[in-house]
Amino acid sequence: MTRHAIGIDVGGTKTKACIVRLSDGAVVAERTEATPCQDGGGAVLDLVCDLAATMRERADMEALDTAALGICLPELVTRDGEPASAWNFDWRGLDYRARLGSFGALHIDSDVRAAAFAEGWTGAGKGIDPFVYVTISTGLSHSLVIGGTPYEGARGFAIHFSGSDLVAFDGPARDRQVRHNLELFAGGKALGERYGVLIGRPDATALSLFEAAAEDPRAAEMVENALLSLASYLGQLINTLDPAVLVLGGGIGSDPDVTPRLAALTRDFIWAEGARNMPIVASLIGDTACAIGVAALADRAVPAADRGRLASGTAEKTISKMERS
């Protein structure tokens, strides 16, 4: 029987649940809902449980072997799969393992590592070693993939390149301190908020900013400055990690209008001449990359001895459902 797994990508804006065929990474079922971050971590957990139940019921109805459930979060996640930040919502202290463990062997990971794994498995990073995957979306993060495996770091926190202030000194005497936080300047969430203040629309989003840039000079300047700042950081990321390829993902990073502009700007910040023409490409998988990747990572984490037991449990539930009907 072909194995499947459930992957749920919990984003800062939307949450996508998928049933993933593990032989080739194909999505055989999916459902997307808005993420209720404003209502707190408990509300987000309720949504994830509802989506997991929906996907599990779909798998049971179609007699699909789904032994594992993967959840990826837009947060720091430790090497042990524990949420360790609350940038978008807070799961720390919640009973997420007790509630989600009933749907299959549970694996929790960072969203950028999940997407990076998927791109290395079936996407733009396939057959490339090493490569760096960067998410430019609601937030900003990266993952270095070596030998097909996303590098976690000592604690699981090796995803940042933009969340802390950088300090420089400017002015005639080079004595004026300047701090810059890229996440708060060029992340999708920040861009929407900044554009909303500019036009007096608190509901503005990064998408509305990019759409307005064609006609509104203020929006065009904001986009240009954001991309230039992003490019400078991407250049330093390349200088630090020296990947063979840089893969840009997320709603902004993989936009066909944005990727070539950002790639061209980035090259001016790559120090080594031999690296300046390296490929900088868009994600090939798109907005299902996180769900596909975390489903595959969840299945990979299931011990072989347990896989058959969990699969047989799924089959027994399916037979029972068929007998009742």
Buried (B, 14 or more C-beta within 10 A) or exposed (E): EEBBBBBBBBBBBBBBBBBBBBEEBBBBBBBBBEBBBEEBBBBBBEBBBBBBEBBBEBBBEEBBBBBBBBBBBBBBBBEEBBBBBEBBBBBEEBEBEEBBEEBBBBBBBBBBBBBBBBBBBBBBBEEBEBBBBBBBBBBBBBBBBEEBBBBBEEEBBBBBBBBEEEEEEEEEEEEEEEEBBBBBBBBBBBBBBBBBEBBEEEEBBBBBBBEBBEEBEEBBEBBEEBBBBBBBBBBBBBEEBBBEBBBBBBBBBBBEEBBEBBBEBBBEBBEEEEBBEBEBBBBBBBBBBBBBBBBBBBBBBBEEEEBEEBBEEBBEBBEEEEEEE
